[in-house]
Amino acid sequence: MDEDSSMVPETDHDQNQNGASQSSAPMEREQQQQNQQLENQASPPGPVGSAPTSAQQQSAAAPPATQGQPQTPVVGPRWAPTYSVVNAIIEKKEDGPGPRCGHTLTAVAAVGEEGTPGYIGPRLILFGGATALEGNSGASGTPSSAGSAGIRLAGATADVHCYDVLSNKWSRITPFGEPPTPRAAHVATAVGTMVVIQGGIGPAGLSAEDLHVLDLTQQRPRWHRVVVQGPGPGPRYGHVMALVGQRYLMAIGGNDGKRPLADVWALDTAAKPYEWRKLEPEGEGPPPCMYATASARSDGLLLLCGGRDANSVPLASAYGLAKHRDGRWEWAIAPGVSPSPRYQHAAVFVNARLHVSGGALGGGRMVEDSSSVAVLDTAAGVWCDTKSVVTSPRTGRYSADAAGGDASVELTRRCRHAAAAVGDLIFIYGGLRGGVLLDDLLVAEDLAAAETTAAASHAAAAAAASNVNAGRLPGRYGFGDERERQTMPEAAPDGAVVLGSPVAPPVNGDMYTDISTENAMLQGSR
């Protein structure tokens, strides 16, 4: 099987990039902006939606795209950040991931305490992906000779590359154990200091549904395969997976080689032997789709965003999925107006803000202009792009800031890329634009993350004081039932969450429930 007809890259009559901004090590950028963060936090934030104080208005800076112009204080949620290119260190050619798309990028927390022996800093783990297109060598900056050439699945890889955030350095790693087969359009998520990989499609067709685990706890990483009992999601690609409530591995949707899917599967990492369970969530959920994104907020809310339905139509909707304390799971439509439909995009949470980047629209079009970067602020219940809070869809506005416009916006005009977050930093690697495979690493900093979290926590404390027995929080802090104007029941300690609960501080560095090596096997299928 050389090519999957549904894995066709979107061309967009691309123009060459000019003036792309450059960045030094991301942690240095974060340190340089520390003073501004202190100013932003000088005044205690009020509840979400309340009018900011004068000090807060003065410290709210306009996005970089508007610097040099008369600035108007930002009131309410901050706009989406802009990205710049990271000049990462690559000592040997093979250390860099190179041009690719359909890969995964997973943030892994630090191991140990900084300054102590054996400390390993935060890392980004890049796995797999396609390194060539049909009729194209895959070299970065070399357009495909066929505008709609398919991904060359024979060029799919099982490479593992590691980006050390503190040293700003890429390296290729060769773990012990048997690696997964080469693949693209797979899923990966972090469970503590392990990266769980599942599904995808490669030179031999659909990859098996096995759970492969890359254990990064030690200096030399190791692969193992997890034994899971009973039936599971089955082989698929273009699906999504996330760790919900620091406990449940959730796999949703994708394509089984025949059609898009809408099924929801959960694996409880706290219950052994491991077993997949097919869920039947209540509420209105997403239609069968592929190439969506799923991201879990630190308090356990899962957000599924975008995708492509069975008619190849890009979707703009976003859905929240949460678990009730009685064991029921429920979908709810996210509030706000999405700036654009999209699929083959990337999304990642930084505290209460879901950062969405890039994506395809079909018909050779890419999501562009100010909508190429968007943020769903789940504390405020609104979408923002790089210019403003979104009050109406941007659909149809594809040329206002297209290629040749703002360099920082042009950078994110891509699809089939991957994103991950470390602290308040959002990283993007690779992808596809105009039949060209990309090999750049981008970064943006969410300066609004800390104040958004503080505001949500402040509001939650006020709500808790007046709703001790009610078990409900105001709908403005999350997803409510628009028909009944109600929010979901309160959270429970067993992994259940309330869709309307405030966001918790990030859990960077915490150890999640592990995918234990007790159930590992190095040979054979599950």
N, C-alpha and C positions, 0 to 999 in steps of 0.2 A: 504494500500500500504506500504509494509515493506521495499522494497529496489528498487532503480532505477538502472537498469542494466548499464546505462551509467555513473553512479557515482561509479565506481569501483576504489579503490585505486591502485596506481602503486607500486609494490614491486620491490626491487632492491638488494636483497641478501645482506642486510645491515650488517655491522660489528659494534661492539660497539665503541662509541666515546671514545677517550682518550685525555687528556690534553686540554680540551676545556678551552679557556681563560675566565677569570672572569673580571667583571667590577663593579665599584662602581656606584653611582648615575651619570647618563649621563651628567647632568649639571656640575658636578664637573670635569668630563673629559674635557668638553668644556672649562672650566676655566683654566685647567692645560695647554691646548694647545694654550692659547691666545698669548703667546710670539711668537710662530711659525707663527701664522696668521699675526701678525704685521710685521714679517720679510718678509712674502710672499707679503705683500702689500706695502713694503717700496719703491718700484719703481713703477711708474705709468705703468699699463699694456698697451701694444700696441694693435692694432687691431687683431682680431682673425685670426690666421694663420700666423701672422708675427713672425719673430725670436725674442725670448725673450731676455731681457737684461742680462748682466753677473750676476747682482744681483739676477734676477729671476731664472737663471739657478742654482746658488748656493743654493737658498732656496728651490728648488724643491726636496722634499725628496722621496726616493724610498718607495714603499708600505711596510707595516710592515712585509710581508712575506719574504722580502729580507734583513731585517735588520741583521747586523752582517756579511754581505757579502760586497765585494767592490761595492760601489754605483756609478751609472752613473747618471748624472743630467738628469732629465726628461724634454724633449723638447716637447712642444705642450700640448694637453689635459692630465689631470691627469688620472691615472688608476682608476679602481673601488676600493672602500675602502673595508677593511675587517671588519668582525663583531666579537663581543665578547658578552659573556653572562652577563646580568644584574642581580645582586643579589638584586632583588626588595624586599621590606618589605611586608609581608603578616601576619597580626596579627591573623586572624582566617582563618581556612582552607577554609571556604566558600567565603572569600574575593578574593582568587585567582581563575582565570578562569579555571585552571586545564587543562588536556589534551583535545584537540579538533582540529577539522579541518573544513573547509568550513565556517568559521566565517568571520566577518568583523572587521577591526580596523580603526577607524576614528579619525583624529586629530581635536580637537576643540580649537579655539583660547581662550586666556585669556579674562576674563570679568573684566572691570574696570582698574584702575591704581594700579600698585604694591605699597604696603605700605599704601593704603587707605582702609577704612572699606568696606567690601563686595567684596574685590578683590578675584577672583578665577583664579588660574594659568592655564597654558595650560594643557590639558588632552588628553588622548587616551581613546576612548570609544570602548569597545569590545562587540559585540552583536552576539548572536546566535551561530550556528555551531553544528556539530555532535560530540558527546562525547563518542561514542562507535562504534565498527565495528562488523560485523556479525562474531560470533564465538570468540569474544574478549570483555573483560570487559572494554576496553578502557584505562586501566591504563598505564601511561607513562612507557616505558621501557619493556612492556610486549608484545612480538610479537603475532600476530594473528595466530591462529592454522590453518587457511586457508590462503594461500599466497595471494589469490586474493579475499579475503572476501570483500563484499560490505559494504558501510556505513549503519549503522543501523539507519534508519530514525526515528524509535521510540525513539532514543536517542537524537534527535535534541532538541535544547533548545531555550528559549526566554530570557535567562539571560542577564543582563547588568552588565558589570564590568568596572571600571574606574581606569586608571593608572594616578596618579598625577605625572607629570614630575619633578616638583620642589622638592617634598618630596620623590620621588622614592618609592611610595607606591600604592599597589593595594587595591581596596575596591569593594565590591558588592553593587550596588545601587538598590533601589526599587522605581521607579518613580510613581507618581500619574497617574491616568488614566488607560485606557484599553490597555494592551500591544499587540503587534503583536503576531500572533500564532508562535509556535516553528518552526524553519526553518534553513536550511543550503543552501549554494550556492546562497545566495541572494546578493543584492548590498546595499551599504550605502555610502553616501557622506555628507560632511558638508556644510551647508548654514549658514554662520555666526556661532552663538552658538547653532545651531540646527543640528541634524543628521537626514537625510531623509533615510528611509529604504523601499525597494520595492522588491517584487518577492521572489524567492527561492522555496525550496521544503521541505516538512516536513512529519510527520506521516500520515497526511490525503491526501498526494499528493502535487500537485502544489499549492503554496500559491497564494492568490488573488493578483490582480495587484494594490491594494490600496497603497497609499503613507502614511506611518506612520512616524510621526515626533516626535523625542525626543528633547524637549526644555530644554536646559541646562543653560538658562540665569539666573535662580534663584538658590538658594542654594539647593532646593528640585526639581529635574527634573520632568518633566511631559510629558506623552504621549498624542498625539492627532492625529486624522486622517484627512487628507486634502481632501476636496471635489474637485473633478476634473470633469469637464463636458465633455460629448461626449466620443467616443471610445478612447482607449489607447493601450499600447503595449500588454495587455493581460497577463495572467499568463505565467511565464517562469522562468527558472533557468540557472545558468552558464552564465549570461549575464553581461554587464558592465554598469556603470552609473557614470557620472562626472558632476560637475558644471562648465560650460564653460563661459568664459567672465564675471564671477561673476554674471551671470544672467540666463543662460539656463541650465536646467536639461536635460542631454542627456542620453537616454537609447538605447543600441545597442546590437543586436545579442542575443545569448543564445540559449536555446532549449525550445520549447513549449510542450514538451512531445512526439513529433512526429519526429522532425527533427531540425537540427541547422538552425539558422536564420541569416539574414544580414540586417534587417530593422533598420532604424534610426528614433528615436522619440525625439522630443524636447518639453519641457514645459517652457514657458517664466515666470519666477518668478516675473517679473515686471508688468505683465498684468493680471488683474482679471476681471471676474472669470478665474480660472486656467483651462487650456485646453491643452491636448496633441496634437501635430501636427506631422504627419508622413512626414518626409523629403525625398526628392529625390536628394541627393547631386550629383553634377557633378564630373567628374574625375573617375579614377580607384580606387575603394574602396576594402575593404577586402571581401573575399568569405564568404558564410554562415559559421559561426563558433561559438563555445562555449568555455568557460574557457580561454578567452583572458583577457587582462587588458586594462583599459582606464584611462588615467591621464591627467589632464588639467594643462598646464603651466599658470603662474600667469598673462600672457598677453592674455590668451584666446585660445591658441592652444591646441587642444585635440590630444593625441597620443594613438592610439590603437595598441597594441603589442601582437604578438603571437596568440595562440588559437589552437583549434583542429577542423578540417574541417569535412564535411559530411562523408568522408571516414576514419575518425579517424586518419588522418595524422596530426602530429604537424606542426605548421607554424612558420617560422622564420621572416616573414615580419613585418614591422611597417608602419602605415599609419597616416598621419596628417589630421585632419578635421578642417576647419576654415570657418567663415562666412564673405562674402563680404559685403561691405557697401550697395549694392543694394538688400540685403536680400538673395542672393544665398549662398548655402553651397557647399563646394568643398573638395573632397579627394585629397591627393597627397601622393605618396610613399616617405617614409623617406629615407634620404641618409645613406650611410655607409653600412657596412657588419655586420650583426648580428652574434655573435659567435655561436649561436645554436638555432634551433627551440625549442619551449617549449609551454606547456599549464599548467594550474593550478599553475601558478607562481604568483608573486606579483610585482607591479611596483608603483613607486611614484616619483614625481618631487621634486628636490631641486633646485630652480632657473632654470637654463637652462639645468640641467642634470637629465635625467630620469634613476632612479636606479631600475634595474630589478634583482630579486633574485629567485633562485630555479626553480622548474618546473618539469614536467614529459615529457617523450619522447614516451611513449607507450611501450607495450611489457615488462613491468616490469622494465624499465630503467628510471633513473633520470638524469637530467642535473647535471653534476659533473665537476670535475677538475676546472680549472681557469674560466670556463664559468658559474659556478653556481652563480656568481655575475657578472653583466655586467652593463655598463652605456652607454646610448645614449646621447652624448654631442650635443645638438641641436644648440649650438652656433658655434661649429666647424664642425658639420655634420659628426661625426665619432662615431663608437662604440668602447668601451674599455672594456677589462676584467681585472682581477687582475694582469695581467702580462704585457700587452702592448695594443697599438691600434690594433684593429682587422682588418686585411686585407684579410682574407679568412676564411670561415666557419670552426668551430672546429668539425663539425659533424664527428662521428666515433672515436673520441678520448675520450673514456669513462673510461679508466682505468689508465691513466697517474698519476692522483692525486686523485684517488678514495678513498673509505673508508680506513682509516688507514694512510692517508697522512696528509697534512697540516690541523691542527685542525680548523683554522679559515675558511677554504674553506669547510671542512666537515660540519660545522655548518649550512651552507646555502643549503646543499643538502637535499631538502625537497620539498613537493608540498602541495597544499591546505592550505597554510599558509596565513597570512595577514600582510600588511605593512602600515605604515603611517610615516609622517615626521613632526617634530617640529623644526623650524629653520633649522639648518644645520645637525640635527640628524635624522637618519633613523632608525625606530624601526620595528622589525619583531616579531610576536608571533605565536607559535604553528605550526600546520601542521601535515604532515604525512611522515614517512620515513620507508620503509621496513616493512609495516604492523604495525607500532608503532605510536600511537598518541603522539604528542609532547606538552610539557607545558612550554617551555622556552621562555624568552624574550631576544631578541638580539638587539644590537645597533651598529651603525657605524656612524662616523662623516665625512661629505663631506668637507674636508678642501679646495677643489677646488671651492666650490660653490661661495664664495665671489669674488674670482679673475676671475672666468668665467663670472659672472654677470658684473663686472667692465669692463672686456675686451669687452663684447658685447655692453655695454652702450657706451664705448669710440668709438667703431667702428660705432655704430648707429649715434652718434653725428657727426662724420666725414662724414658719408654718407648723413645725413640730410642736412649738409651745402652745399653739391654739388648737391643735388637732391631735392631742395625745390619744384620745379614745376613738377618734373618727376613722383613723387608718387610711386617710386620703390626703393627698397634696393637691393644691390648685392645679388645674389643667394647663396653665400657662407654662409650667415647668416641664412639660413632657407631652406625650401623646394622649389625647383624650378621645372619647367617642363623640364624634361631631354630631351625631343624632341625639344623644342623650346628654351631651356636655358633661360627661363623667370621666374620671381617670380610673386606672386599674387599682386593685387592692395593693396593700403595702407589701414590701419585700419580706422575705423570710431568709434565715441563715443557711438554708439548704441549697442555695444557688438560685432560688426564685428571686425575681426582681420586679419592681413596679415600673411600668412604662413612664410614669410621671415622676419618678424619683430623681433627686438631684445627682449630679455627677460627683464621684468621689475623686480624691487626688490620684494621680497616676501611681501605678504599682511597680514602676521601674525598679528592678533589683529584687523584688519579691520572688519567692519560689512558688510556682503554681503546683497543683497536684500533678505528679509526674506520670508519664507513660513509662511504666517500670520495665527495667531490663529483665525482671523475673520472667516475663512473658515473651522474651525475645527469642527469635530463632534466626539463624544465619543462613539456613538453606531451605529450599522448598517453598511452596505456596501455603497460604493459610488454610 
